[in-house]
Amino acid sequence: MVMASDFYLRYYVGHKGKFGHEFLESEFQLDGKLRYANNSNYKNDVMIRKEAYVHKSLMEELKRIIDDNEIIKEDDGLWPPPDRAANKKNCM
């Protein structure tokens, strides 16, 4: 079970392509602070950053989803290396 005092969640998806390092990131902190960043670089776009606080019921639901799916038991070392062909495909 995820302990309330240990809770921190970060979601990141991104790649490096012809527009540079493009990514989308969300981060939930113990106090309910949500930090969001979106860096597309498309047509010289600037990075979007937002911060907000979410209700404790959303934080509890995130914890429940993590617990129910046993995400904490997964080993990050088992992820395969990035596929360069897929990376090029996603940049077009």
PDB file with one MODEL, atoms N, CA, C and O in Angstrom:
MODEL        1
ATOM      1  N   MET A   1       0.845  -1.191   0.000  1.00  0.00           N
ATOM      2  CA  MET A   1       0.000   0.000   0.000  1.00  0.00           C
ATOM      3  C   MET A   1       0.884   1.246   0.000  1.00  0.00           C
ATOM      4  O   MET A   1       1.875   1.307   0.728  1.00  0.00           O
ATOM      5  N   VAL A   2       0.528   2.226  -0.807  1.00  0.00           N
ATOM      6  CA  VAL A   2       1.268   3.485  -0.860  1.00  0.00           C
ATOM      7  C   VAL A   2       0.993   4.256   0.429  1.00  0.00           C
ATOM      8  O   VAL A   2      -0.160   4.516   0.773  1.00  0.00           O
ATOM      9  N   MET A   3       2.043   4.611   1.123  1.00  0.00           N
ATOM     10  CA  MET A   3       1.889   5.380   2.358  1.00  0.00           C
ATOM     11  C   MET A   3       1.703   6.854   2.018  1.00  0.00           C
ATOM     12  O   MET A   3       2.378   7.385   1.136  1.00  0.00           O
ATOM     13  N   ALA A   4       0.795   7.503   2.714  1.00  0.00           N
ATOM     14  CA  ALA A   4       0.498   8.912   2.426  1.00  0.00           C
ATOM     15  C   ALA A   4       1.746   9.781   2.534  1.00  0.00           C
ATOM     16  O   ALA A   4       1.912  10.718   1.754  1.00  0.00           O
ATOM     17  N   SER A   5       2.626   9.483   3.490  1.00  0.00           N
ATOM     18  CA  SER A   5       3.808  10.314   3.689  1.00  0.00           C
ATOM     19  C   SER A   5       4.856  10.097   2.597  1.00  0.00           C
ATOM     20  O   SER A   5       5.785  10.895   2.468  1.00  0.00           O
ATOM     21  N   ASP A   6       4.718   9.027   1.811  1.00  0.00           N
ATOM     22  CA  ASP A   6       5.694   8.707   0.778  1.00  0.00           C
ATOM     23  C   ASP A   6       5.195   9.029  -0.622  1.00  0.00           C
ATOM     24  O   ASP A   6       5.896   8.748  -1.594  1.00  0.00           O
ATOM     25  N   PHE A   7       4.022   9.600  -0.756  1.00  0.00           N
ATOM     26  CA  PHE A   7       3.411   9.713  -2.072  1.00  0.00           C
ATOM     27  C   PHE A   7       4.002  10.826  -2.916  1.00  0.00           C
ATOM     28  O   PHE A   7       4.125  11.971  -2.480  1.00  0.00           O
ATOM     29  N   TYR A   8       4.364  10.457  -4.142  1.00  0.00           N
ATOM     30  CA  TYR A   8       4.855  11.381  -5.160  1.00  0.00           C
ATOM     31  C   TYR A   8       4.630  10.670  -6.486  1.00  0.00           C
ATOM     32  O   TYR A   8       4.984   9.499  -6.626  1.00  0.00           O
ATOM     33  N   LEU A   9       4.050  11.356  -7.455  1.00  0.00           N
ATOM     34  CA  LEU A   9       3.770  10.739  -8.743  1.00  0.00           C
ATOM     35  C   LEU A   9       4.236  11.669  -9.850  1.00  0.00           C
ATOM     36  O   LEU A   9       3.909  12.856  -9.862  1.00  0.00           O
ATOM     37  N   ARG A  10       4.999  11.118 -10.775  1.00  0.00           N
ATOM     38  CA  ARG A  10       5.472  11.888 -11.932  1.00  0.00           C
ATOM     39  C   ARG A  10       5.184  11.068 -13.176  1.00  0.00           C
ATOM     40  O   ARG A  10       5.507   9.882 -13.240  1.00  0.00           O
ATOM     41  N   TYR A  11       4.567  11.714 -14.173  1.00  0.00           N
ATOM     42  CA  TYR A  11       4.304  11.083 -15.455  1.00  0.00           C
ATOM     43  C   TYR A  11       5.039  11.896 -16.509  1.00  0.00           C
ATOM     44  O   TYR A  11       4.865  13.111 -16.602  1.00  0.00           O
ATOM     45  N   TYR A  12       5.854  11.225 -17.297  1.00  0.00           N
ATOM     46  CA  TYR A  12       6.643  11.885 -18.333  1.00  0.00           C
ATOM     47  C   TYR A  12       6.538  11.070 -19.611  1.00  0.00           C
ATOM     48  O   TYR A  12       6.645   9.844 -19.581  1.00  0.00           O
ATOM     49  N   VAL A  13       6.334  11.735 -20.712  1.00  0.00           N
ATOM     50  CA  VAL A  13       6.434  11.111 -22.025  1.00  0.00           C
ATOM     51  C   VAL A  13       7.104  12.130 -22.934  1.00  0.00           C
ATOM     52  O   VAL A  13       6.741  13.306 -22.939  1.00  0.00           O
ATOM     53  N   GLY A  14       8.092  11.667 -23.707  1.00  0.00           N
ATOM     54  CA  GLY A  14       8.789  12.602 -24.570  1.00  0.00           C
ATOM     55  C   GLY A  14       9.734  11.904 -25.517  1.00  0.00           C
ATOM     56  O   GLY A  14       9.896  10.684 -25.491  1.00  0.00           O
ATOM     57  N   HIS A  15      10.349  12.706 -26.348  1.00  0.00           N
ATOM     58  CA  HIS A  15      11.328  12.201 -27.311  1.00  0.00           C
ATOM     59  C   HIS A  15      12.187  13.363 -27.795  1.00  0.00           C
ATOM     60  O   HIS A  15      11.854  14.532 -27.600  1.00  0.00           O
ATOM     61  N   LYS A  16      13.293  13.010 -28.428  1.00  0.00           N
ATOM     62  CA  LYS A  16      14.154  14.008 -29.060  1.00  0.00           C
ATOM     63  C   LYS A  16      14.064  13.783 -30.549  1.00  0.00           C
ATOM     64  O   LYS A  16      14.371  12.695 -31.037  1.00  0.00           O
ATOM     65  N   GLY A  17      13.648  14.798 -31.273  1.00  0.00           N
ATOM     66  CA  GLY A  17      13.460  14.682 -32.714  1.00  0.00           C
ATOM     67  C   GLY A  17      13.855  15.951 -33.430  1.00  0.00           C
ATOM     68  O   GLY A  17      14.677  16.721 -32.933  1.00  0.00           O
ATOM     69  N   LYS A  18      13.277  16.174 -34.585  1.00  0.00           N
ATOM     70  CA  LYS A  18      13.677  17.323 -35.397  1.00  0.00           C
ATOM     71  C   LYS A  18      13.318  18.666 -34.752  1.00  0.00           C
ATOM     72  O   LYS A  18      13.869  19.697 -35.138  1.00  0.00           O
ATOM     73  N   PHE A  19      12.416  18.668 -33.793  1.00  0.00           N
ATOM     74  CA  PHE A  19      12.073  19.907 -33.081  1.00  0.00           C
ATOM     75  C   PHE A  19      12.773  19.995 -31.728  1.00  0.00           C
ATOM     76  O   PHE A  19      12.441  20.864 -30.923  1.00  0.00           O
ATOM     77  N   GLY A  20      13.738  19.108 -31.463  1.00  0.00           N
ATOM     78  CA  GLY A  20      14.452  19.100 -30.186  1.00  0.00           C
ATOM     79  C   GLY A  20      13.779  18.181 -29.185  1.00  0.00           C
ATOM     80  O   GLY A  20      13.070  17.248 -29.561  1.00  0.00           O
ATOM     81  N   HIS A  21      14.006  18.450 -27.910  1.00  0.00           N
ATOM     82  CA  HIS A  21      13.440  17.627 -26.838  1.00  0.00           C
ATOM     83  C   HIS A  21      12.000  18.078 -26.574  1.00  0.00           C
ATOM     84  O   HIS A  21      11.757  19.137 -25.996  1.00  0.00           O
ATOM     85  N   GLU A  22      11.066  17.250 -27.010  1.00  0.00           N
ATOM     86  CA  GLU A  22       9.650  17.548 -26.809  1.00  0.00           C
ATOM     87  C   GLU A  22       9.118  16.609 -25.736  1.00  0.00           C
ATOM     88  O   GLU A  22       9.418  15.415 -25.751  1.00  0.00           O
ATOM     89  N   PHE A  23       8.328  17.142 -24.804  1.00  0.00           N
ATOM     90  CA  PHE A  23       7.810  16.294 -23.738  1.00  0.00           C
ATOM     91  C   PHE A  23       6.557  16.874 -23.107  1.00  0.00           C
ATOM     92  O   PHE A  23       6.235  18.053 -23.258  1.00  0.00           O
ATOM     93  N   LEU A  24       5.869  16.004 -22.400  1.00  0.00           N
ATOM     94  CA  LEU A  24       4.710  16.347 -21.597  1.00  0.00           C
ATOM     95  C   LEU A  24       4.959  15.716 -20.232  1.00  0.00           C
ATOM     96  O   LEU A  24       5.289  14.533 -20.144  1.00  0.00           O
ATOM     97  N   GLU A  25       4.802  16.495 -19.174  1.00  0.00           N
ATOM     98  CA  GLU A  25       5.110  16.001 -17.836  1.00  0.00           C
ATOM     99  C   GLU A  25       4.072  16.507 -16.842  1.00  0.00           C
ATOM    100  O   GLU A  25       3.679  17.673 -16.866  1.00  0.00           O
ATOM    101  N   SER A  26       3.638  15.604 -15.969  1.00  0.00           N
ATOM    102  CA  SER A  26       2.752  15.956 -14.861  1.00  0.00           C
ATOM    103  C   SER A  26       3.352  15.406 -13.586  1.00  0.00           C
ATOM    104  O   SER A  26       3.895  14.301 -13.569  1.00  0.00           O
ATOM    105  N   GLU A  27       3.254  16.175 -12.525  1.00  0.00           N
ATOM    106  CA  GLU A  27       3.839  15.773 -11.242  1.00  0.00           C
ATOM    107  C   GLU A  27       2.854  16.105 -10.131  1.00  0.00           C
ATOM    108  O   GLU A  27       2.383  17.237 -10.029  1.00  0.00           O
ATOM    109  N   PHE A  28       2.543  15.112  -9.297  1.00  0.00           N
ATOM    110  CA  PHE A  28       1.681  15.302  -8.139  1.00  0.00           C
ATOM    111  C   PHE A  28       2.525  15.166  -6.884  1.00  0.00           C
ATOM    112  O   PHE A  28       3.237  14.176  -6.713  1.00  0.00           O
ATOM    113  N   GLN A  29       2.447  16.161  -6.002  1.00  0.00           N
ATOM    114  CA  GLN A  29       3.207  16.129  -4.761  1.00  0.00           C
ATOM    115  C   GLN A  29       2.273  15.828  -3.591  1.00  0.00           C
ATOM    116  O   GLN A  29       1.053  15.940  -3.715  1.00  0.00           O
ATOM    117  N   LEU A  30       2.856  15.447  -2.460  1.00  0.00           N
ATOM    118  CA  LEU A  30       2.103  15.026  -1.281  1.00  0.00           C
ATOM    119  C   LEU A  30       1.046  16.035  -0.850  1.00  0.00           C
ATOM    120  O   LEU A  30      -0.040  15.643  -0.425  1.00  0.00           O
ATOM    121  N   ASP A  31       1.345  17.323  -0.953  1.00  0.00           N
ATOM    122  CA  ASP A  31       0.411  18.360  -0.497  1.00  0.00           C
ATOM    123  C   ASP A  31      -0.701  18.650  -1.507  1.00  0.00           C
ATOM    124  O   ASP A  31      -1.508  19.555  -1.294  1.00  0.00           O
ATOM    125  N   GLY A  32      -0.750  17.877  -2.622  1.00  0.00           N
ATOM    126  CA  GLY A  32      -1.785  18.076  -3.629  1.00  0.00           C
ATOM    127  C   GLY A  32      -1.392  19.010  -4.750  1.00  0.00           C
ATOM    128  O   GLY A  32      -2.201  19.297  -5.632  1.00  0.00           O
ATOM    129  N   LYS A  33      -0.157  19.490  -4.728  1.00  0.00           N
ATOM    130  CA  LYS A  33       0.286  20.384  -5.801  1.00  0.00           C
ATOM    131  C   LYS A  33       0.490  19.576  -7.081  1.00  0.00           C
ATOM    132  O   LYS A  33       1.168  18.549  -7.086  1.00  0.00           O
ATOM    133  N   LEU A  34      -0.107  20.059  -8.156  1.00  0.00           N
ATOM    134  CA  LEU A  34       0.070  19.491  -9.484  1.00  0.00           C
ATOM    135  C   LEU A  34       0.922  20.456 -10.287  1.00  0.00           C
ATOM    136  O   LEU A  34       0.605  21.641 -10.398  1.00  0.00           O
ATOM    137  N   ARG A  35       2.004  19.940 -10.843  1.00  0.00           N
ATOM    138  CA  ARG A  35       2.860  20.731 -11.729  1.00  0.00           C
ATOM    139  C   ARG A  35       2.785  20.100 -13.110  1.00  0.00           C
ATOM    140  O   ARG A  35       2.897  18.883 -13.251  1.00  0.00           O
ATOM    141  N   TYR A  36       2.599  20.926 -14.119  1.00  0.00           N
ATOM    142  CA  TYR A  36       2.426  20.469 -15.494  1.00  0.00           C
ATOM    143  C   TYR A  36       3.400  21.224 -16.384  1.00  0.00           C
ATOM    144  O   TYR A  36       3.585  22.431 -16.231  1.00  0.00           O
ATOM    145  N   ALA A  37       4.021  20.509 -17.311  1.00  0.00           N
ATOM    146  CA  ALA A  37       4.905  21.154 -18.286  1.00  0.00           C
ATOM    147  C   ALA A  37       4.691  20.504 -19.639  1.00  0.00           C
ATOM    148  O   ALA A  37       4.551  19.286 -19.743  1.00  0.00           O
ATOM    149  N   ASN A  38       4.668  21.339 -20.685  1.00  0.00           N
ATOM    150  CA  ASN A  38       4.515  20.860 -22.048  1.00  0.00           C
ATOM    151  C   ASN A  38       5.513  21.633 -22.904  1.00  0.00           C
ATOM    152  O   ASN A  38       5.414  22.851 -23.046  1.00  0.00           O
ATOM    153  N   ASN A  39       6.464  20.917 -23.465  1.00  0.00           N
ATOM    154  CA  ASN A  39       7.485  21.534 -24.303  1.00  0.00           C
ATOM    155  C   ASN A  39       7.382  20.928 -25.692  1.00  0.00           C
ATOM    156  O   ASN A  39       7.815  19.795 -25.906  1.00  0.00           O
ATOM    157  N   SER A  40       6.815  21.668 -26.643  1.00  0.00           N
ATOM    158  CA  SER A  40       6.652  21.102 -27.980  1.00  0.00           C
ATOM    159  C   SER A  40       7.699  21.625 -28.964  1.00  0.00           C
ATOM    160  O   SER A  40       8.078  20.905 -29.889  1.00  0.00           O
ATOM    161  N   ASN A  41       8.167  22.839 -28.790  1.00  0.00           N
ATOM    162  CA  ASN A  41       9.127  23.467 -29.706  1.00  0.00           C
ATOM    163  C   ASN A  41       8.608  23.590 -31.135  1.00  0.00           C
ATOM    164  O   ASN A  41       9.334  24.082 -32.000  1.00  0.00           O
ATOM    165  N   TYR A  42       7.410  23.172 -31.405  1.00  0.00           N
ATOM    166  CA  TYR A  42       6.858  23.243 -32.751  1.00  0.00           C
ATOM    167  C   TYR A  42       6.650  24.701 -33.135  1.00  0.00           C
ATOM    168  O   TYR A  42       6.016  25.453 -32.395  1.00  0.00           O
ATOM    169  N   LYS A  43       7.170  25.100 -34.269  1.00  0.00           N
ATOM    170  CA  LYS A  43       7.099  26.489 -34.748  1.00  0.00           C
ATOM    171  C   LYS A  43       7.592  27.473 -33.680  1.00  0.00           C
ATOM    172  O   LYS A  43       7.004  28.533 -33.465  1.00  0.00           O
ATOM    173  N   ASN A  44       8.676  27.090 -33.028  1.00  0.00           N
ATOM    174  CA  ASN A  44       9.317  27.917 -31.995  1.00  0.00           C
ATOM    175  C   ASN A  44       8.389  28.235 -30.822  1.00  0.00           C
ATOM    176  O   ASN A  44       8.502  29.294 -30.205  1.00  0.00           O
ATOM    177  N   ASP A  45       7.485  27.328 -30.521  1.00  0.00           N
ATOM    178  CA  ASP A  45       6.578  27.494 -29.391  1.00  0.00           C
ATOM    179  C   ASP A  45       7.372  27.531 -28.088  1.00  0.00           C
ATOM    180  O   ASP A  45       8.450  26.943 -28.008  1.00  0.00           O
ATOM    181  N   VAL A  46       6.862  28.203 -27.085  1.00  0.00           N
ATOM    182  CA  VAL A  46       7.526  28.260 -25.785  1.00  0.00           C
ATOM    183  C   VAL A  46       6.954  27.173 -24.874  1.00  0.00           C
ATOM    184  O   VAL A  46       5.837  26.696 -25.079  1.00  0.00           O
ATOM    185  N   MET A  47       7.734  26.795 -23.874  1.00  0.00           N
ATOM    186  CA  MET A  47       7.293  25.776 -22.931  1.00  0.00           C
ATOM    187  C   MET A  47       6.118  26.305 -22.105  1.00  0.00           C
ATOM    188  O   MET A  47       6.123  27.450 -21.652  1.00  0.00           O
ATOM    189  N   ILE A  48       5.124  25.454 -21.923  1.00  0.00           N
ATOM    190  CA  ILE A  48       3.968  25.787 -21.098  1.00  0.00           C
ATOM    191  C   ILE A  48       4.184  25.156 -19.731  1.00  0.00           C
ATOM    192  O   ILE A  48       4.455  23.959 -19.638  1.00  0.00           O
ATOM    193  N   ARG A  49       4.068  25.937 -18.685  1.00  0.00           N
ATOM    194  CA  ARG A  49       4.181  25.441 -17.305  1.00  0.00           C
ATOM    195  C   ARG A  49       2.977  25.943 -16.524  1.00  0.00           C
ATOM    196  O   ARG A  49       2.611  27.115 -16.604  1.00  0.00           O
ATOM    197  N   LYS A  50       2.375  25.045 -15.775  1.00  0.00           N
ATOM    198  CA  LYS A  50       1.226  25.403 -14.935  1.00  0.00           C
ATOM    199  C   LYS A  50       1.363  24.717 -13.585  1.00  0.00           C
ATOM    200  O   LYS A  50       1.962  23.646 -13.481  1.00  0.00           O
ATOM    201  N   GLU A  51       0.812  25.331 -12.563  1.00  0.00           N
ATOM    202  CA  GLU A  51       0.749  24.738 -11.232  1.00  0.00           C
ATOM    203  C   GLU A  51      -0.645  24.955 -10.680  1.00  0.00           C
ATOM    204  O   GLU A  51      -1.264  25.996 -10.905  1.00  0.00           O
ATOM    205  N   ALA A  52      -1.130  23.961  -9.954  1.00  0.00           N
ATOM    206  CA  ALA A  52      -2.442  24.055  -9.318  1.00  0.00           C
ATOM    207  C   ALA A  52      -2.466  23.081  -8.147  1.00  0.00           C
ATOM    208  O   ALA A  52      -1.580  22.237  -8.014  1.00  0.00           O
ATOM    209  N   TYR A  53      -3.463  23.200  -7.316  1.00  0.00           N
ATOM    210  CA  TYR A  53      -3.673  22.235  -6.237  1.00  0.00           C
ATOM    211  C   TYR A  53      -4.930  21.442  -6.550  1.00  0.00           C
ATOM    212  O   TYR A  53      -5.941  22.001  -6.976  1.00  0.00           O
ATOM    213  N   VAL A  54      -4.858  20.137  -6.335  1.00  0.00           N
ATOM    214  CA  VAL A  54      -5.995  19.262  -6.595  1.00  0.00           C
ATOM    215  C   VAL A  54      -6.605  18.821  -5.272  1.00  0.00           C
ATOM    216  O   VAL A  54      -5.945  18.858  -4.233  1.00  0.00           O
ATOM    217  N   HIS A  55      -7.860  18.408  -5.313  1.00  0.00           N
ATOM    218  CA  HIS A  55      -8.584  17.980  -4.126  1.00  0.00           C
ATOM    219  C   HIS A  55      -8.002  16.682  -3.578  1.00  0.00           C
ATOM    220  O   HIS A  55      -7.477  15.860  -4.329  1.00  0.00           O
ATOM    221  N   LYS A  56      -8.100  16.506  -2.268  1.00  0.00           N
ATOM    222  CA  LYS A  56      -7.542  15.298  -1.647  1.00  0.00           C
ATOM    223  C   LYS A  56      -8.205  14.029  -2.176  1.00  0.00           C
ATOM    224  O   LYS A  56      -7.588  12.965  -2.141  1.00  0.00           O
ATOM    225  N   SER A  57      -9.444  14.111  -2.667  1.00  0.00           N
ATOM    226  CA  SER A  57     -10.098  12.922  -3.222  1.00  0.00           C
ATOM    227  C   SER A  57      -9.400  12.455  -4.501  1.00  0.00           C
ATOM    228  O   SER A  57      -9.338  11.254  -4.766  1.00  0.00           O
ATOM    229  N   LEU A  58      -8.873  13.391  -5.296  1.00  0.00           N
ATOM    230  CA  LEU A  58      -8.112  13.000  -6.483  1.00  0.00           C
ATOM    231  C   LEU A  58      -6.810  12.334  -6.073  1.00  0.00           C
ATOM    232  O   LEU A  58      -6.413  11.336  -6.675  1.00  0.00           O
ATOM    233  N   MET A  59      -6.144  12.864  -5.068  1.00  0.00           N
ATOM    234  CA  MET A  59      -4.901  12.255  -4.586  1.00  0.00           C
ATOM    235  C   MET A  59      -5.165  10.838  -4.081  1.00  0.00           C
ATOM    236  O   MET A  59      -4.379   9.929  -4.349  1.00  0.00           O
ATOM    237  N   GLU A  60      -6.254  10.645  -3.361  1.00  0.00           N
ATOM    238  CA  GLU A  60      -6.598   9.307  -2.864  1.00  0.00           C
ATOM    239  C   GLU A  60      -6.898   8.351  -4.020  1.00  0.00           C
ATOM    240  O   GLU A  60      -6.537   7.176  -3.953  1.00  0.00           O
ATOM    241  N   GLU A  61      -7.546   8.835  -5.070  1.00  0.00           N
ATOM    242  CA  GLU A  61      -7.840   7.995  -6.230  1.00  0.00           C
ATOM    243  C   GLU A  61      -6.553   7.608  -6.959  1.00  0.00           C
ATOM    244  O   GLU A  61      -6.419   6.464  -7.393  1.00  0.00           O
ATOM    245  N   LEU A  62      -5.619   8.523  -7.099  1.00  0.00           N
ATOM    246  CA  LEU A  62      -4.331   8.195  -7.710  1.00  0.00           C
ATOM    247  C   LEU A  62      -3.612   7.117  -6.899  1.00  0.00           C
ATOM    248  O   LEU A  62      -3.063   6.171  -7.464  1.00  0.00           O
ATOM    249  N   LYS A  63      -3.618   7.263  -5.587  1.00  0.00           N
ATOM    250  CA  LYS A  63      -2.993   6.250  -4.712  1.00  0.00           C
ATOM    251  C   LYS A  63      -3.679   4.898  -4.884  1.00  0.00           C
ATOM    252  O   LYS A  63      -3.009   3.867  -4.944  1.00  0.00           O
ATOM    253  N   ARG A  64      -5.007   4.893  -4.965  1.00  0.00           N
ATOM    254  CA  ARG A  64      -5.751   3.641  -5.119  1.00  0.00           C
ATOM    255  C   ARG A  64      -5.392   2.951  -6.433  1.00  0.00           C
ATOM    256  O   ARG A  64      -5.187   1.738  -6.468  1.00  0.00           O
ATOM    257  N   ILE A  65      -5.319   3.729  -7.507  1.00  0.00           N
ATOM    258  CA  ILE A  65      -4.974   3.161  -8.818  1.00  0.00           C
ATOM    259  C   ILE A  65      -3.578   2.540  -8.780  1.00  0.00           C
ATOM    260  O   ILE A  65      -3.363   1.447  -9.303  1.00  0.00           O
ATOM    261  N   ILE A  66      -2.644   3.235  -8.167  1.00  0.00           N
ATOM    262  CA  ILE A  66      -1.277   2.720  -8.062  1.00  0.00           C
ATOM    263  C   ILE A  66      -1.249   1.443  -7.242  1.00  0.00           C
ATOM    264  O   ILE A  66      -0.588   0.475  -7.617  1.00  0.00           O
ATOM    265  N   ASP A  67      -1.970   1.437  -6.114  1.00  0.00           N
ATOM    266  CA  ASP A  67      -2.035   0.237  -5.272  1.00  0.00           C
ATOM    267  C   ASP A  67      -2.701  -0.927  -5.999  1.00  0.00           C
ATOM    268  O   ASP A  67      -2.160  -2.033  -6.021  1.00  0.00           O
ATOM    269  N   ASP A  68      -3.857  -0.694  -6.588  1.00  0.00           N
ATOM    270  CA  ASP A  68      -4.610  -1.763  -7.258  1.00  0.00           C
ATOM    271  C   ASP A  68      -3.830  -2.404  -8.396  1.00  0.00           C
ATOM    272  O   ASP A  68      -3.972  -3.600  -8.651  1.00  0.00           O
ATOM    273  N   ASN A  69      -3.015  -1.622  -9.077  1.00  0.00           N
ATOM    274  CA  ASN A  69      -2.275  -2.134 -10.227  1.00  0.00           C
ATOM    275  C   ASN A  69      -0.844  -2.553  -9.883  1.00  0.00           C
ATOM    276  O   ASN A  69      -0.071  -2.928 -10.765  1.00  0.00           O
ATOM    277  N   GLU A  70      -0.505  -2.487  -8.619  1.00  0.00           N
ATOM    278  CA  GLU A  70       0.801  -2.934  -8.119  1.00  0.00           C
ATOM    279  C   GLU A  70       1.969  -2.300  -8.872  1.00  0.00           C
ATOM    280  O   GLU A  70       2.979  -2.953  -9.135  1.00  0.00           O
ATOM    281  N   ILE A  71       1.820  -1.040  -9.210  1.00  0.00           N
ATOM    282  CA  ILE A  71       2.845  -0.328  -9.976  1.00  0.00           C
ATOM    283  C   ILE A  71       4.152  -0.230  -9.194  1.00  0.00           C
ATOM    284  O   ILE A  71       5.230  -0.289  -9.786  1.00  0.00           O
ATOM    285  N   ILE A  72       4.071  -0.081  -7.880  1.00  0.00           N
ATOM    286  CA  ILE A  72       5.265   0.053  -7.047  1.00  0.00           C
ATOM    287  C   ILE A  72       6.144  -1.197  -7.137  1.00  0.00           C
ATOM    288  O   ILE A  72       7.355  -1.119  -6.933  1.00  0.00           O
ATOM    289  N   LYS A  73       5.546  -2.335  -7.437  1.00  0.00           N
ATOM    290  CA  LYS A  73       6.298  -3.595  -7.511  1.00  0.00           C
ATOM    291  C   LYS A  73       7.090  -3.737  -8.811  1.00  0.00           C
ATOM    292  O   LYS A  73       7.921  -4.638  -8.923  1.00  0.00           O
ATOM    293  N   GLU A  74       6.852  -2.872  -9.791  1.00  0.00           N
ATOM    294  CA  GLU A  74       7.546  -2.970 -11.073  1.00  0.00           C
ATOM    295  C   GLU A  74       8.997  -2.495 -10.952  1.00  0.00           C
ATOM    296  O   GLU A  74       9.317  -1.653 -10.113  1.00  0.00           O
ATOM    297  N   ASP A  75       9.854  -3.037 -11.786  1.00  0.00           N
ATOM    298  CA  ASP A  75      11.275  -2.704 -11.791  1.00  0.00           C
ATOM    299  C   ASP A  75      11.588  -1.859 -13.028  1.00  0.00           C
ATOM    300  O   ASP A  75      11.466  -2.339 -14.155  1.00  0.00           O
ATOM    301  N   ASP A  76      11.991  -0.602 -12.819  1.00  0.00           N
ATOM    302  CA  ASP A  76      12.317   0.286 -13.932  1.00  0.00           C
ATOM    303  C   ASP A  76      13.463  -0.258 -14.787  1.00  0.00           C
ATOM    304  O   ASP A  76      13.563   0.068 -15.970  1.00  0.00           O
ATOM    305  N   GLY A  77      14.317  -1.074 -14.199  1.00  0.00           N
ATOM    306  CA  GLY A  77      15.444  -1.637 -14.923  1.00  0.00           C
ATOM    307  C   GLY A  77      15.036  -2.602 -16.025  1.00  0.00           C
ATOM    308  O   GLY A  77      15.855  -2.956 -16.874  1.00  0.00           O
ATOM    309  N   LEU A  78      13.773  -3.033 -16.021  1.00  0.00           N
ATOM    310  CA  LEU A  78      13.299  -3.980 -17.024  1.00  0.00           C
ATOM    311  C   LEU A  78      12.780  -3.307 -18.296  1.00  0.00           C
ATOM    312  O   LEU A  78      12.402  -3.997 -19.243  1.00  0.00           O
ATOM    313  N   TRP A  79      12.755  -1.972 -18.333  1.00  0.00           N
ATOM    314  CA  TRP A  79      12.301  -1.271 -19.532  1.00  0.00           C
ATOM    315  C   TRP A  79      13.294  -1.508 -20.655  1.00  0.00           C
ATOM    316  O   TRP A  79      14.502  -1.493 -20.419  1.00  0.00           O
ATOM    317  N   PRO A  80      12.808  -1.729 -21.881  1.00  0.00           N
ATOM    318  CA  PRO A  80      13.735  -1.903 -23.006  1.00  0.00           C
ATOM    319  C   PRO A  80      14.367  -0.560 -23.377  1.00  0.00           C
ATOM    320  O   PRO A  80      13.812   0.494 -23.066  1.00  0.00           O
ATOM    321  N   PRO A  81      15.531  -0.597 -24.045  1.00  0.00           N
ATOM    322  CA  PRO A  81      16.131   0.669 -24.485  1.00  0.00           C
ATOM    323  C   PRO A  81      15.242   1.325 -25.549  1.00  0.00           C
ATOM    324  O   PRO A  81      14.463   0.638 -26.208  1.00  0.00           O
ATOM    325  N   PRO A  82      15.351   2.637 -25.719  1.00  0.00           N
ATOM    326  CA  PRO A  82      14.545   3.319 -26.746  1.00  0.00           C
ATOM    327  C   PRO A  82      14.791   2.731 -28.131  1.00  0.00           C
ATOM    328  O   PRO A  82      15.909   2.333 -28.460  1.00  0.00           O
ATOM    329  N   ASP A  83      13.758   2.684 -28.919  1.00  0.00           N
ATOM    330  CA  ASP A  83      13.832   2.179 -30.288  1.00  0.00           C
ATOM    331  C   ASP A  83      14.003   3.374 -31.221  1.00  0.00           C
ATOM    332  O   ASP A  83      13.089   4.189 -31.350  1.00  0.00           O
ATOM    333  N   ARG A  84      15.141   3.489 -31.864  1.00  0.00           N
ATOM    334  CA  ARG A  84      15.413   4.662 -32.710  1.00  0.00           C
ATOM    335  C   ARG A  84      14.438   4.742 -33.870  1.00  0.00           C
ATOM    336  O   ARG A  84      14.048   5.841 -34.263  1.00  0.00           O
ATOM    337  N   ALA A  85      14.034   3.617 -34.426  1.00  0.00           N
ATOM    338  CA  ALA A  85      13.077   3.636 -35.542  1.00  0.00           C
ATOM    339  C   ALA A  85      11.737   4.178 -35.083  1.00  0.00           C
ATOM    340  O   ALA A  85      11.119   4.973 -35.791  1.00  0.00           O
ATOM    341  N   ALA A  86      11.275   3.760 -33.907  1.00  0.00           N
ATOM    342  CA  ALA A  86       9.996   4.264 -33.378  1.00  0.00           C
ATOM    343  C   ALA A  86      10.125   5.745 -33.067  1.00  0.00           C
ATOM    344  O   ALA A  86       9.181   6.508 -33.276  1.00  0.00           O
ATOM    345  N   ASN A  87      11.293   6.161 -32.567  1.00  0.00           N
ATOM    346  CA  ASN A  87      11.512   7.563 -32.227  1.00  0.00           C
ATOM    347  C   ASN A  87      11.391   8.430 -33.485  1.00  0.00           C
ATOM    348  O   ASN A  87      10.754   9.482 -33.448  1.00  0.00           O
ATOM    349  N   LYS A  88      11.989   8.003 -34.585  1.00  0.00           N
ATOM    350  CA  LYS A  88      11.889   8.770 -35.831  1.00  0.00           C
ATOM    351  C   LYS A  88      10.463   8.798 -36.340  1.00  0.00           C
ATOM    352  O   LYS A  88      10.007   9.819 -36.856  1.00  0.00           O
ATOM    353  N   LYS A  89       9.754   7.693 -36.200  1.00  0.00           N
ATOM    354  CA  LYS A  89       8.378   7.615 -36.662  1.00  0.00           C
ATOM    355  C   LYS A  89       7.505   8.604 -35.897  1.00  0.00           C
ATOM    356  O   LYS A  89       6.639   9.248 -36.489  1.00  0.00           O
ATOM    357  N   ASN A  90       7.724   8.734 -34.576  1.00  0.00           N
ATOM    358  CA  ASN A  90       6.903   9.613 -33.745  1.00  0.00           C
ATOM    359  C   ASN A  90       7.183  11.086 -34.002  1.00  0.00           C
ATOM    360  O   ASN A  90       6.385  11.932 -33.598  1.00  0.00           O
ATOM    361  N   CYS A  91       8.275  11.416 -34.650  1.00  0.00           N
ATOM    362  CA  CYS A  91       8.637  12.813 -34.869  1.00  0.00           C
ATOM    363  C   CYS A  91       8.031  13.385 -36.146  1.00  0.00           C
ATOM    364  O   CYS A  91       8.084  14.596 -36.360  1.00  0.00           O
ATOM    365  N   MET A  92       7.472  12.560 -36.974  1.00  0.00           N
ATOM    366  CA  MET A  92       6.962  13.047 -38.260  1.00  0.00           C
ATOM    367  C   MET A  92       5.553  13.531 -38.164  1.00  0.00           C
ATOM    368  O   MET A  92       4.982  13.971 -39.162  1.00  0.00           O
TER     369      MET A  92
ENDMDL
END
